[in-house]
Amino acid sequence: MQDLFSQQEEALRPLADRMRPRTLDEFIGQGHIVGPGRLLRRAIEADRMTSSIFYGPPGCGKTTLASIIAGTTHSAFVQLNAVTSGVADVRKVIKEAQDRRSLYGQGTYLLLDECHRWSKSQSDSILPAIEKGVVRFIGSTTENPLVAMTPAIVSRCRIFEFKPLEEEDVLLAMRRALTDERGFGDRRVRLDDDAARHIAHVAGGDVRSALGALEIAVLTTEPDASGVIPITLAVAEESIQKPVIRCDESLYYDMLSAFCKSLRGSDSDAALAWFARLLYAGVDPRLIARRIIAHASEDVGLANPTAMLQAVAAAQALELVGLPEARLSLAQAIIAVCESPKSNSVVMALDASAADVEKGGFAPVPVHLRDTHYAGHERLGSGTAYKYPHDYPGHWVAQAYMPPEVEGHRYYIPSDQGQELKLRERRRARGIVD
């Protein structure tokens, strides 16, 4: 039986914490990993979990599922947070786990929240215990473990990716909170459908955020004459903040990759969508400007040389006027790159020439191409037989310019796109076969 202080403490806990599911049957979402017959569900029910990493966005059920495991297992369950725990804490857990196993034959689960925050030394301190089965490690992280965690830990764990919850899942959690005694089952609350859907939509699959908004809406809204607390759309809009993109390192690179591939794929709408998300997430716009400039050469090049001018001009505008005005200049450059004819001939030419350089075997510079700025160069033959192109019709003359060791190699091969088609025709007229 709870005393008065325990009841007060329970009432002060956030709604999301009070409403945390206690069993797999109460658990919401993630059917791809804990649905009937799925591997993780079978492992939990059989108390045969192996070391695992739960990876996914905030509020999707990672810690909740770990707490369900704690409530169903016959093993000991220890929880640490990577932000506040050190090597000494890990050694203490391992020592206690060894004692349980040797004295009582009992296993130990170790849940580590924010596990991507562990240093290499902290990770190394637990590796022997994981390998010998002294502890079953469960890491919880919002960041891609393949990027943010040490390979030694990742290789010893099975990764389960959690996905953002669907709006219907979030709505289900909200309805439960209004009827369950742990939530607002003791109050008369009327949650309008449009208000509920607004909260669920803005929460973006984060149940914790949705329940937090519902809690503040209920606690700050006065009951009407009949004693009912009305949660209208207006109240809901005030109760939940605008959606937040939590741009960690992994998500940043994923969004930047999608942005770059949209530029290359000539999809202006998609490129602008990712551009807007990157800005919304607080990414430095100079990083975006640099990628636009790079792709103006890498994916457009001489098929439309003005794309580079647009990209550089947008970067200069960003430095001169800053945001928010420079968003227009960046958007203009994005559209220019997307809508331009595409050619990767510039990057292919550079890569091919660089590959030849790495092979070595450099011959001397041909005599007719050598420097002639100093007195007496004639004695060495420098510049002899050099043909000055401007002395010939069309300001061009057939002449060998390539280093001897790569004579006959072709690096720049114009595409049949945009202005490069004209360049190809002019090169063919000069007898250059690509």
MITITI-335877 format. One record per residue (C-alpha): residue in three letters; residue number from 1; x, y, z. Coordinates in steps of 0.1 Angstrom, whole numbers, padded with zeros to 4 digits. Example, Ala and Ser with C-alpha at 12.3 -4.5 7.8 and 13.67 -1.06 7.14 Angstrom:
// MITITI-335877
+-----+-----+-------+-------+-------+
|  aa |   i |     u |     v |     w |
+-----+-----+-------+-------+-------+
| ALA |   1 |  0123 | -0045 |  0078 |
| SER |   2 |  0137 | -0011 |  0071 |
+-----+-----+-------+-------+-------+
// end
This chain:
// MITITI-335877
+-----+-----+-------+-------+-------+
|  aa |   i |     u |     v |     w |
+-----+-----+-------+-------+-------+
| MET |   1 |  0000 |  0000 |  0000 |
| GLN |   2 |  0014 |  0034 | -0010 |
| ASP |   3 |  0018 |  0061 |  0017 |
| LEU |   4 |  0009 |  0097 |  0012 |
| PHE |   5 |  0044 |  0107 |  0000 |
| SER |   6 |  0045 |  0078 | -0025 |
| GLN |   7 |  0012 |  0089 | -0039 |
| GLN |   8 |  0024 |  0125 | -0043 |
| GLU |   9 |  0056 |  0113 | -0059 |
| GLU |  10 |  0036 |  0092 | -0084 |
| ALA |  11 |  0014 |  0121 | -0092 |
| LEU |  12 |  0044 |  0143 | -0100 |
| ARG |  13 |  0058 |  0119 | -0125 |
| PRO |  14 |  0053 |  0130 | -0162 |
| LEU |  15 |  0023 |  0115 | -0179 |
| ALA |  16 |  0045 |  0097 | -0204 |
| ASP |  17 |  0064 |  0080 | -0176 |
| ARG |  18 |  0032 |  0070 | -0157 |
| MET |  19 |  0017 |  0056 | -0189 |
| ARG |  20 |  0047 |  0036 | -0199 |
| PRO |  21 |  0035 |  0001 | -0211 |
| ARG |  22 |  0041 | -0027 | -0187 |
| THR |  23 |  0037 | -0057 | -0209 |
| LEU |  24 |  0043 | -0067 | -0245 |
| ASP |  25 |  0005 | -0067 | -0250 |
| GLU |  26 |  0004 | -0030 | -0239 |
| PHE |  27 |  0034 | -0021 | -0261 |
| ILE |  28 |  0024 |  0002 | -0290 |
| GLY |  29 |  0040 |  0000 | -0325 |
| GLN |  30 |  0072 | -0017 | -0337 |
| GLY |  31 |  0053 | -0047 | -0350 |
| HIS |  32 |  0082 | -0054 | -0374 |
| ILE |  33 |  0103 | -0065 | -0344 |
| VAL |  34 |  0079 | -0073 | -0315 |
| GLY |  35 |  0048 | -0084 | -0334 |
| PRO |  36 |  0034 | -0119 | -0328 |
| GLY |  37 |  0060 | -0145 | -0338 |
| ARG |  38 |  0088 | -0120 | -0344 |
| LEU |  39 |  0123 | -0128 | -0332 |
| LEU |  40 |  0126 | -0102 | -0305 |
| ARG |  41 |  0092 | -0110 | -0290 |
| ARG |  42 |  0101 | -0147 | -0289 |
| ALA |  43 |  0134 | -0139 | -0272 |
| ILE |  44 |  0118 | -0117 | -0246 |
| GLU |  45 |  0090 | -0142 | -0238 |
| ALA |  46 |  0116 | -0170 | -0235 |
| ASP |  47 |  0139 | -0148 | -0214 |
| ARG |  48 |  0167 | -0156 | -0240 |
| MET |  49 |  0177 | -0121 | -0251 |
| THR |  50 |  0212 | -0118 | -0264 |
| SER |  51 |  0232 | -0086 | -0263 |
| SER |  52 |  0214 | -0060 | -0284 |
| ILE |  53 |  0212 | -0024 | -0295 |
| PHE |  54 |  0179 | -0006 | -0298 |
| TYR |  55 |  0183 |  0022 | -0323 |
| GLY |  56 |  0156 |  0047 | -0333 |
| PRO |  57 |  0142 |  0082 | -0328 |
| PRO |  58 |  0131 |  0096 | -0295 |
| GLY |  59 |  0097 |  0085 | -0281 |
| CYS |  60 |  0094 |  0054 | -0302 |
| GLY |  61 |  0096 |  0028 | -0273 |
| LYS |  62 |  0132 |  0019 | -0268 |
| THR |  63 |  0134 |  0025 | -0231 |
| THR |  64 |  0099 |  0012 | -0227 |
| LEU |  65 |  0107 | -0021 | -0242 |
| ALA |  66 |  0138 | -0024 | -0220 |
| SER |  67 |  0116 | -0018 | -0190 |
| ILE |  68 |  0092 | -0045 | -0202 |
| ILE |  69 |  0122 | -0069 | -0204 |
| ALA |  70 |  0131 | -0059 | -0169 |
| GLY |  71 |  0096 | -0067 | -0157 |
| THR |  72 |  0094 | -0101 | -0174 |
| THR |  73 |  0129 | -0115 | -0170 |
| HIS |  74 |  0140 | -0138 | -0141 |
| SER |  75 |  0175 | -0122 | -0144 |
| ALA |  76 |  0188 | -0092 | -0126 |
| PHE |  77 |  0183 | -0059 | -0144 |
| VAL |  78 |  0207 | -0029 | -0141 |
| GLN |  79 |  0203 |  0004 | -0158 |
| LEU |  80 |  0231 |  0030 | -0165 |
| ASN |  81 |  0233 |  0061 | -0185 |
| ALA |  82 |  0263 |  0066 | -0207 |
| VAL |  83 |  0264 |  0103 | -0199 |
| THR |  84 |  0268 |  0098 | -0161 |
| SER |  85 |  0285 |  0064 | -0158 |
| GLY |  86 |  0322 |  0056 | -0160 |
| VAL |  87 |  0345 |  0026 | -0162 |
| ALA |  88 |  0342 |  0022 | -0124 |
| ASP |  89 |  0304 |  0018 | -0127 |
| VAL |  90 |  0308 | -0008 | -0154 |
| ARG |  91 |  0333 | -0028 | -0133 |
| LYS |  92 |  0310 | -0027 | -0103 |
| VAL |  93 |  0281 | -0040 | -0125 |
| ILE |  94 |  0303 | -0068 | -0139 |
| LYS |  95 |  0315 | -0078 | -0104 |
| GLU |  96 |  0280 | -0080 | -0091 |
| ALA |  97 |  0269 | -0100 | -0122 |
| GLN |  98 |  0297 | -0125 | -0117 |
| ASP |  99 |  0287 | -0130 | -0081 |
| ARG | 100 |  0250 | -0136 | -0090 |
| ARG | 101 |  0260 | -0161 | -0116 |
| SER | 102 |  0284 | -0180 | -0094 |
| LEU | 103 |  0262 | -0179 | -0062 |
| TYR | 104 |  0227 | -0181 | -0076 |
| GLY | 105 |  0230 | -0191 | -0113 |
| GLN | 106 |  0212 | -0158 | -0121 |
| GLY | 107 |  0220 | -0138 | -0152 |
| THR | 108 |  0222 | -0100 | -0155 |
| TYR | 109 |  0209 | -0076 | -0181 |
| LEU | 110 |  0226 | -0042 | -0184 |
| LEU | 111 |  0206 | -0014 | -0200 |
| LEU | 112 |  0227 |  0015 | -0211 |
| ASP | 113 |  0208 |  0046 | -0222 |
| GLU | 114 |  0225 |  0069 | -0247 |
| CYS | 115 |  0250 |  0042 | -0254 |
| HIS | 116 |  0266 |  0061 | -0283 |
| ARG | 117 |  0281 |  0085 | -0257 |
| TRP | 118 |  0304 |  0058 | -0243 |
| SER | 119 |  0341 |  0063 | -0250 |
| LYS | 120 |  0363 |  0036 | -0264 |
| SER | 121 |  0378 |  0028 | -0230 |
| GLN | 122 |  0343 |  0025 | -0215 |
| SER | 123 |  0333 |  0002 | -0243 |
| ASP | 124 |  0364 | -0019 | -0240 |
| SER | 125 |  0358 | -0024 | -0203 |
| ILE | 126 |  0327 | -0044 | -0209 |
| LEU | 127 |  0337 | -0064 | -0239 |
| PRO | 128 |  0350 | -0095 | -0220 |
| ALA | 129 |  0318 | -0096 | -0199 |
| ILE | 130 |  0297 | -0096 | -0230 |
| GLU | 131 |  0318 | -0123 | -0248 |
| LYS | 132 |  0316 | -0146 | -0217 |
| GLY | 133 |  0279 | -0140 | -0211 |
| VAL | 134 |  0285 | -0124 | -0177 |
| VAL | 135 |  0261 | -0096 | -0188 |
| ARG | 136 |  0235 | -0093 | -0215 |
| PHE | 137 |  0240 | -0058 | -0229 |
| ILE | 138 |  0211 | -0037 | -0241 |
| GLY | 139 |  0221 | -0004 | -0256 |
| SER | 140 |  0196 |  0023 | -0263 |
| THR | 141 |  0205 |  0051 | -0288 |
| THR | 142 |  0190 |  0077 | -0311 |
| GLU | 143 |  0221 |  0077 | -0333 |
| ASN | 144 |  0231 |  0051 | -0359 |
| PRO | 145 |  0253 |  0027 | -0340 |
| LEU | 146 |  0273 |  0017 | -0371 |
| VAL | 147 |  0285 |  0054 | -0372 |
| ALA | 148 |  0284 |  0065 | -0336 |
| MET | 149 |  0296 |  0035 | -0316 |
| THR | 150 |  0328 |  0015 | -0315 |
| PRO | 151 |  0329 | -0014 | -0339 |
| ALA | 152 |  0339 | -0038 | -0311 |
| ILE | 153 |  0306 | -0033 | -0293 |
| VAL | 154 |  0285 | -0033 | -0324 |
| SER | 155 |  0300 | -0065 | -0337 |
| ARG | 156 |  0289 | -0083 | -0305 |
| CYS | 157 |  0253 | -0071 | -0305 |
| ARG | 158 |  0222 | -0076 | -0327 |
| ILE | 159 |  0208 | -0043 | -0339 |
| PHE | 160 |  0171 | -0037 | -0337 |
| GLU | 161 |  0160 | -0005 | -0356 |
| PHE | 162 |  0129 |  0012 | -0341 |
| LYS | 163 |  0108 |  0034 | -0364 |
| PRO | 164 |  0088 |  0065 | -0357 |
| LEU | 165 |  0053 |  0055 | -0346 |
| GLU | 166 |  0023 |  0060 | -0369 |
| GLU | 167 | -0002 |  0087 | -0361 |
| GLU | 168 | -0028 |  0060 | -0352 |
| ASP | 169 | -0003 |  0046 | -0327 |
| VAL | 170 |  0002 |  0080 | -0311 |
| LEU | 171 | -0036 |  0085 | -0310 |
| LEU | 172 | -0040 |  0051 | -0293 |
| ALA | 173 | -0015 |  0061 | -0266 |
| MET | 174 | -0034 |  0094 | -0260 |
| ARG | 175 | -0067 |  0077 | -0257 |
| ARG | 176 | -0053 |  0052 | -0232 |
| ALA | 177 | -0039 |  0081 | -0211 |
| LEU | 178 | -0074 |  0097 | -0209 |
| THR | 179 | -0091 |  0065 | -0197 |
| ASP | 180 | -0063 |  0048 | -0176 |
| GLU | 181 | -0061 |  0054 | -0139 |
| ARG | 182 | -0024 |  0061 | -0142 |
| GLY | 183 | -0033 |  0090 | -0165 |
| PHE | 184 | -0064 |  0111 | -0165 |
| GLY | 185 | -0090 |  0083 | -0159 |
| ASP | 186 | -0102 |  0101 | -0128 |
| ARG | 187 | -0110 |  0133 | -0148 |
| ARG | 188 | -0136 |  0141 | -0173 |
| VAL | 189 | -0117 |  0152 | -0204 |
| ARG | 190 | -0131 |  0157 | -0239 |
| LEU | 191 | -0104 |  0156 | -0266 |
| ASP | 192 | -0118 |  0168 | -0299 |
| ASP | 193 | -0107 |  0146 | -0329 |
| ASP | 194 | -0091 |  0175 | -0347 |
| ALA | 195 | -0071 |  0184 | -0316 |
| ALA | 196 | -0060 |  0149 | -0311 |
| ARG | 197 | -0049 |  0145 | -0347 |
| HIS | 198 | -0030 |  0178 | -0346 |
| ILE | 199 | -0010 |  0167 | -0316 |
| ALA | 200 | -0003 |  0133 | -0331 |
| HIS | 201 |  0008 |  0148 | -0364 |
| VAL | 202 |  0031 |  0175 | -0349 |
| ALA | 203 |  0046 |  0149 | -0325 |
| GLY | 204 |  0060 |  0131 | -0356 |
| GLY | 205 |  0058 |  0096 | -0341 |
| ASP | 206 |  0071 |  0107 | -0307 |
| VAL | 207 |  0047 |  0094 | -0281 |
| ARG | 208 |  0066 |  0112 | -0253 |
| SER | 209 |  0061 |  0145 | -0270 |
| ALA | 210 |  0024 |  0138 | -0277 |
| LEU | 211 |  0016 |  0128 | -0241 |
| GLY | 212 |  0036 |  0158 | -0228 |
| ALA | 213 |  0014 |  0181 | -0249 |
| LEU | 214 | -0018 |  0163 | -0238 |
| GLU | 215 | -0007 |  0166 | -0201 |
| ILE | 216 | -0001 |  0204 | -0203 |
| ALA | 217 | -0034 |  0208 | -0222 |
| VAL | 218 | -0054 |  0190 | -0195 |
| LEU | 219 | -0036 |  0206 | -0165 |
| THR | 220 | -0039 |  0241 | -0178 |
| THR | 221 | -0075 |  0241 | -0192 |
| GLU | 222 | -0104 |  0250 | -0169 |
| PRO | 223 | -0134 |  0227 | -0169 |
| ASP | 224 | -0166 |  0240 | -0184 |
| ALA | 225 | -0199 |  0244 | -0165 |
| SER | 226 | -0205 |  0207 | -0166 |
| GLY | 227 | -0171 |  0198 | -0152 |
| VAL | 228 | -0156 |  0186 | -0185 |
| ILE | 229 | -0121 |  0197 | -0195 |
| PRO | 230 | -0125 |  0206 | -0233 |
| ILE | 231 | -0093 |  0201 | -0253 |
| THR | 232 | -0101 |  0219 | -0286 |
| LEU | 233 | -0078 |  0225 | -0316 |
| ALA | 234 | -0069 |  0259 | -0303 |
| VAL | 235 | -0058 |  0244 | -0270 |
| ALA | 236 | -0039 |  0217 | -0288 |
| GLU | 237 | -0020 |  0242 | -0310 |
| GLU | 238 | -0009 |  0261 | -0279 |
| SER | 239 |  0001 |  0229 | -0261 |
| ILE | 240 |  0026 |  0214 | -0285 |
| GLN | 241 |  0056 |  0231 | -0301 |
| LYS | 242 |  0062 |  0231 | -0338 |
| PRO | 243 |  0079 |  0199 | -0350 |
| VAL | 244 |  0116 |  0195 | -0342 |
| ILE | 245 |  0141 |  0178 | -0364 |
| ARG | 246 |  0167 |  0163 | -0340 |
| CYS | 247 |  0197 |  0165 | -0364 |
| ASP | 248 |  0224 |  0143 | -0350 |
| GLU | 249 |  0255 |  0134 | -0370 |
| SER | 250 |  0239 |  0104 | -0387 |
| LEU | 251 |  0207 |  0122 | -0397 |
| TYR | 252 |  0227 |  0151 | -0409 |
| TYR | 253 |  0247 |  0130 | -0433 |
| ASP | 254 |  0216 |  0111 | -0444 |
| MET | 255 |  0197 |  0143 | -0452 |
| LEU | 256 |  0227 |  0158 | -0469 |
| SER | 257 |  0231 |  0127 | -0490 |
| ALA | 258 |  0194 |  0129 | -0500 |
| PHE | 259 |  0199 |  0165 | -0509 |
| CYS | 260 |  0229 |  0158 | -0531 |
| LYS | 261 |  0213 |  0129 | -0549 |
| SER | 262 |  0183 |  0151 | -0556 |
| LEU | 263 |  0205 |  0176 | -0572 |
| ARG | 264 |  0222 |  0150 | -0593 |
| GLY | 265 |  0188 |  0134 | -0602 |
| SER | 266 |  0174 |  0167 | -0615 |
| ASP | 267 |  0145 |  0168 | -0590 |
| SER | 268 |  0141 |  0204 | -0580 |
| ASP | 269 |  0111 |  0197 | -0557 |
| ALA | 270 |  0130 |  0170 | -0538 |
| ALA | 271 |  0162 |  0191 | -0535 |
| LEU | 272 |  0142 |  0221 | -0522 |
| ALA | 273 |  0124 |  0198 | -0497 |
| TRP | 274 |  0157 |  0185 | -0483 |
| PHE | 275 |  0172 |  0220 | -0484 |
| ALA | 276 |  0143 |  0233 | -0463 |
| ARG | 277 |  0146 |  0204 | -0438 |
| LEU | 278 |  0184 |  0210 | -0434 |
| LEU | 279 |  0178 |  0247 | -0427 |
| TYR | 280 |  0150 |  0239 | -0403 |
| ALA | 281 |  0173 |  0215 | -0384 |
| GLY | 282 |  0198 |  0243 | -0380 |
| VAL | 283 |  0225 |  0231 | -0404 |
| ASP | 284 |  0251 |  0258 | -0413 |
| PRO | 285 |  0239 |  0271 | -0447 |
| ARG | 286 |  0275 |  0275 | -0458 |
| LEU | 287 |  0278 |  0237 | -0459 |
| ILE | 288 |  0248 |  0236 | -0482 |
| ALA | 289 |  0263 |  0263 | -0504 |
| ARG | 290 |  0295 |  0243 | -0507 |
| ARG | 291 |  0276 |  0212 | -0519 |
| ILE | 292 |  0257 |  0232 | -0545 |
| ILE | 293 |  0290 |  0245 | -0559 |
| ALA | 294 |  0305 |  0210 | -0559 |
| HIS | 295 |  0276 |  0195 | -0578 |
| ALA | 296 |  0276 |  0224 | -0603 |
| SER | 297 |  0309 |  0210 | -0615 |
| GLU | 298 |  0305 |  0173 | -0606 |
| ASP | 299 |  0271 |  0167 | -0621 |
| VAL | 300 |  0266 |  0197 | -0646 |
| GLY | 301 |  0300 |  0209 | -0656 |
| LEU | 302 |  0304 |  0222 | -0691 |
| ALA | 303 |  0269 |  0210 | -0701 |
| ASN | 304 |  0258 |  0243 | -0686 |
| PRO | 305 |  0287 |  0264 | -0673 |
| THR | 306 |  0263 |  0291 | -0659 |
| ALA | 307 |  0253 |  0266 | -0632 |
| MET | 308 |  0286 |  0272 | -0615 |
| LEU | 309 |  0282 |  0309 | -0617 |
| GLN | 310 |  0248 |  0306 | -0601 |
| ALA | 311 |  0262 |  0284 | -0573 |
| VAL | 312 |  0291 |  0307 | -0565 |
| ALA | 313 |  0269 |  0338 | -0567 |
| ALA | 314 |  0245 |  0322 | -0542 |
| ALA | 315 |  0274 |  0315 | -0518 |
| GLN | 316 |  0286 |  0351 | -0521 |
| ALA | 317 |  0250 |  0363 | -0515 |
| LEU | 318 |  0249 |  0342 | -0483 |
| GLU | 319 |  0281 |  0359 | -0471 |
| LEU | 320 |  0269 |  0394 | -0480 |
| VAL | 321 |  0233 |  0394 | -0468 |
| GLY | 322 |  0230 |  0362 | -0447 |
| LEU | 323 |  0197 |  0345 | -0438 |
| PRO | 324 |  0168 |  0346 | -0443 |
| GLU | 325 |  0173 |  0366 | -0475 |
| ALA | 326 |  0200 |  0344 | -0489 |
| ARG | 327 |  0176 |  0314 | -0489 |
| LEU | 328 |  0162 |  0328 | -0521 |
| SER | 329 |  0197 |  0329 | -0537 |
| LEU | 330 |  0204 |  0294 | -0526 |
| ALA | 331 |  0171 |  0281 | -0538 |
| GLN | 332 |  0177 |  0297 | -0572 |
| ALA | 333 |  0211 |  0280 | -0574 |
| ILE | 334 |  0195 |  0247 | -0564 |
| ILE | 335 |  0169 |  0249 | -0591 |
| ALA | 336 |  0196 |  0260 | -0617 |
| VAL | 337 |  0217 |  0229 | -0609 |
| CYS | 338 |  0187 |  0206 | -0609 |
| GLU | 339 |  0172 |  0219 | -0642 |
| SER | 340 |  0205 |  0220 | -0660 |
| PRO | 341 |  0215 |  0192 | -0685 |
| LYS | 342 |  0237 |  0168 | -0666 |
| SER | 343 |  0273 |  0157 | -0674 |
| ASN | 344 |  0299 |  0141 | -0652 |
| SER | 345 |  0327 |  0146 | -0678 |
| VAL | 346 |  0346 |  0170 | -0656 |
| VAL | 347 |  0349 |  0147 | -0626 |
| MET | 348 |  0356 |  0117 | -0649 |
| ALA | 349 |  0384 |  0137 | -0665 |
| LEU | 350 |  0399 |  0147 | -0632 |
| ASP | 351 |  0398 |  0112 | -0618 |
| ALA | 352 |  0414 |  0097 | -0648 |
| SER | 353 |  0442 |  0122 | -0649 |
| ALA | 354 |  0448 |  0118 | -0612 |
| ALA | 355 |  0449 |  0080 | -0615 |
| ASP | 356 |  0477 |  0083 | -0642 |
| VAL | 357 |  0497 |  0106 | -0619 |
| GLU | 358 |  0496 |  0080 | -0591 |
| LYS | 359 |  0512 |  0055 | -0614 |
| GLY | 360 |  0544 |  0075 | -0615 |
| GLY | 361 |  0570 |  0071 | -0642 |
| PHE | 362 |  0572 |  0108 | -0650 |
| ALA | 363 |  0591 |  0117 | -0682 |
| PRO | 364 |  0608 |  0152 | -0686 |
| VAL | 365 |  0587 |  0180 | -0699 |
| PRO | 366 |  0589 |  0181 | -0737 |
| VAL | 367 |  0614 |  0207 | -0749 |
| HIS | 368 |  0589 |  0228 | -0769 |
| LEU | 369 |  0568 |  0232 | -0737 |
| ARG | 370 |  0595 |  0243 | -0713 |
| ASP | 371 |  0598 |  0277 | -0697 |
| THR | 372 |  0615 |  0304 | -0717 |
| HIS | 373 |  0613 |  0334 | -0693 |
| TYR | 374 |  0650 |  0334 | -0684 |
| ALA | 375 |  0680 |  0346 | -0705 |
| GLY | 376 |  0699 |  0318 | -0723 |
| HIS | 377 |  0670 |  0294 | -0725 |
| GLU | 378 |  0679 |  0289 | -0762 |
| ARG | 379 |  0711 |  0271 | -0752 |
| LEU | 380 |  0690 |  0243 | -0736 |
| GLY | 381 |  0665 |  0243 | -0765 |
| SER | 382 |  0636 |  0253 | -0743 |
| GLY | 383 |  0607 |  0265 | -0763 |
| THR | 384 |  0622 |  0254 | -0796 |
| ALA | 385 |  0596 |  0244 | -0822 |
| TYR | 386 |  0567 |  0257 | -0800 |
| LYS | 387 |  0538 |  0269 | -0822 |
| TYR | 388 |  0519 |  0299 | -0809 |
| PRO | 389 |  0482 |  0291 | -0814 |
| HIS | 390 |  0472 |  0327 | -0821 |
| ASP | 391 |  0494 |  0328 | -0852 |
| TYR | 392 |  0472 |  0302 | -0869 |
| PRO | 393 |  0436 |  0303 | -0883 |
| GLY | 394 |  0410 |  0298 | -0857 |
| HIS | 395 |  0436 |  0304 | -0830 |
| TRP | 396 |  0444 |  0267 | -0829 |
| VAL | 397 |  0471 |  0245 | -0843 |
| ALA | 398 |  0478 |  0208 | -0839 |
| GLN | 399 |  0505 |  0203 | -0814 |
| ALA | 400 |  0516 |  0178 | -0787 |
| TYR | 401 |  0509 |  0190 | -0752 |
| MET | 402 |  0505 |  0158 | -0732 |
| PRO | 403 |  0532 |  0145 | -0710 |
| PRO | 404 |  0551 |  0118 | -0730 |
| GLU | 405 |  0542 |  0089 | -0707 |
| VAL | 406 |  0505 |  0094 | -0712 |
| GLU | 407 |  0505 |  0105 | -0748 |
| GLY | 408 |  0473 |  0095 | -0765 |
| HIS | 409 |  0453 |  0092 | -0733 |
| ARG | 410 |  0419 |  0109 | -0733 |
| TYR | 411 |  0406 |  0124 | -0700 |
| TYR | 412 |  0380 |  0149 | -0710 |
| ILE | 413 |  0353 |  0133 | -0731 |
| PRO | 414 |  0324 |  0157 | -0737 |
| SER | 415 |  0289 |  0143 | -0733 |
| ASP | 416 |  0260 |  0149 | -0757 |
| GLN | 417 |  0243 |  0172 | -0732 |
| GLY | 418 |  0238 |  0209 | -0734 |
| GLN | 419 |  0267 |  0230 | -0745 |
| GLU | 420 |  0290 |  0200 | -0744 |
| LEU | 421 |  0275 |  0188 | -0776 |
| LYS | 422 |  0290 |  0219 | -0793 |
| LEU | 423 |  0323 |  0212 | -0777 |
| ARG | 424 |  0323 |  0176 | -0790 |
| GLU | 425 |  0315 |  0188 | -0825 |
| ARG | 426 |  0344 |  0213 | -0824 |
| ARG | 427 |  0369 |  0187 | -0811 |
| ARG | 428 |  0359 |  0164 | -0839 |
| ALA | 429 |  0365 |  0191 | -0864 |
| ARG | 430 |  0400 |  0194 | -0851 |
| GLY | 431 |  0405 |  0156 | -0855 |
| ILE | 432 |  0402 |  0148 | -0818 |
| VAL | 433 |  0384 |  0114 | -0815 |
| ASP | 434 |  0368 |  0108 | -0781 |
+-----+-----+-------+-------+-------+
// end
